[in-house]
Amino acid sequence: MRYYSTGNNSVKIPFREAVINGIAEDGGLYLPADIPLVPSAFFRNMSEMSLSDIAYVVLSTFTGDEISSEKLKEIITAVTNYPIPVVSLAGSNLFSAELFHGPSGSSKDLGVGFMAEFFSIFFNQSTDNKVTILTYSHSDYGLSVAKAFSKSGKFKVIIVYPKGRITPDLRYRLLNSGTNIIPVEVRGSAADCLAMMRSTLIDETLRENIILTSANSINISSLLPLVIQYFYIMAKMVEDGADPDSIVISVPCGSLANLSAVLIANQMGLPIKRIVAAYPETSDVTPINSIRVEDLLKTSKTPVSSVTITEDDINTTRNLLKDNYGYEATDHSCLSAAALLKDMRSDEYGAFMATSDPIVKENPMEFQERHESISPTYNALKRIILNNTNYIK
């Protein structure tokens, strides 16, 4: 399998190189050059397959011969060691895909878990030096990255987040991660953080002297594993009686990683009837995967509905799920659910993404202030990287 940059589709590179680069030199993001169709026999047997079985079929398509079958199966076993319940809401055609049962309690754990395993393989092959990983988070993504990489001395992880934009609980957990995790608070907006990151990742001086990559869904190795979950969700829905020709899937749209992944799954042959894209009413940043979505929509044959969700919609949906089905859901989970309820027809079966656990876990009161606080400038972030990275190629 070869991968092209959305900035220049004439250059095709192997999966390993796309993973190591993170972002292309031209600033583009990587996508598969040719998305292959999964054999029809796979869909006939899919409802009887486990998550790991489905993961192998999907990921082997994208990695080709760059990872041996034995190693890929080993990785899949290590990462898919937690359940992804697809809960049927009683007396309805609604399903909740609970994506929050992983190691960090984040819906990002599947993609990040595979990314960490791919990094361990590919960077071991490329260098004996340590690697600096740069990632952005205003949600639980950073926590998922911290959990996946905190025990690996090979990786130094710099997590950038906007001041005042993450919850106290999340901030506590980031600041108390492993010693190789460096939280960096930016006195600016989410857009500032992403602009700083993009400038850093394409800085020629840094790329020539430091082994630097990204760990957001910018990195193709974090995005592609999300494709697995849509095959699995549909398989569980069909197993529970859903009509395979009438399935609608609703995805939350923040970074647009989920929308990118479900579009790829659909182009691999997953017979989704319609895709619902759930957008929050307010957003101060252009989604980092928007350019990927633009490219994927050019060849998509499945209708995609864009639904904007307000705070009132979320509150109404939370109450409806609890009162009608006895189902508890967080605000973020209700983003996807609200869009589905607005757009789904009576003869369809729909799944929404439950992205966070409604049960709040208590943290100890002791608080460790271990972080950097910087101005929203590229040079400030570059200084942090250089101060914490003395590993030269």
Beta strands, then each sheet from edge to edge (+ up, - down):
strand 1: 2-5
strand 2: 8-14
strand 3: 30-32
strand 4: 86-88
strand 5: 94-98
strand 6: 131-136
strand 7: 155-162
strand 8: 181-186
strand 9: 212-214
strand 10: 247-252
strand 11: 274-280
strand 12: 304-309
strand 13: 349-354
strand 14: 372-374
sheet 1: 2+ 1- 3+
sheet 2: 4+ 5- 13- 10- 11- 12-
sheet 3: 9+ 6+ 7+ 8+ 14+
end
